[in-house]
């Protein structure tokens, strides 16, 4: 999985599990954000969000992945030249 996927996942979580708000923050389309989340779930073969109607809520696996993604992004950004 890519840094882009982790960044998108974190943005969804930080925007009240809203793909629409995350898309606006990231200057992306909402379908692209939804697709990236689905790709993560397929790649890791785990549900990161429960879908209740049109609403998302993070699962326990999603909470664990969020901690991992935040650490990975922090390490990635700390290694980038300024």
ABEGO torsion letter per residue (X at the ends): XBAAAAAAAAAAAAAGGBAAAAAAAAGBBAAAAAAAAAAAAAAAGBBABBBBEABBBBBAAAAAAAAAAAAAAAAAAAABBX
